[in-house]
Amino acid sequence: MMGDEDIDILLRMGFWVQVSPVISNDKQMWNCELYKKTKKTWGSYKVKSFKTPNKCYDWALSILIKNN
């Protein structure tokens, strides 16, 4: 679970992570969408699907580390 400090770090970096369950080819998958803040709004930055939500967060973390 993300705590307040984790959320504050993401927001300071100008990023947000959204993970949602979806059905793809009759299989349950998890969409991970990484949003990036611009001057006026939040925009979709990268999207990828995984078999587990854990993999989504691992992928998002690797991108955030590269951007920091």
C-alpha positions, 0 to 999 in steps of 0.5 A: 500500500502506498503511504502519504510519503510515497504519494507526495514523492510521486506528485513532486516528481510530476507523475501518477500511476494508475493500475486497472484490471481489464480482460484481454483475449478472455484473460484477466490482465492489468493495465498500467498507465503512467501519467505525467503532469504538464503545466496545465493538465495531466497527460498519459505518458506510457501504458503497458499491460501485465499479468499481475498488478505487482508487475505494473508497479515494478514497470512504473518504478523502473521508469520513474527511476530513469526519469529521476 
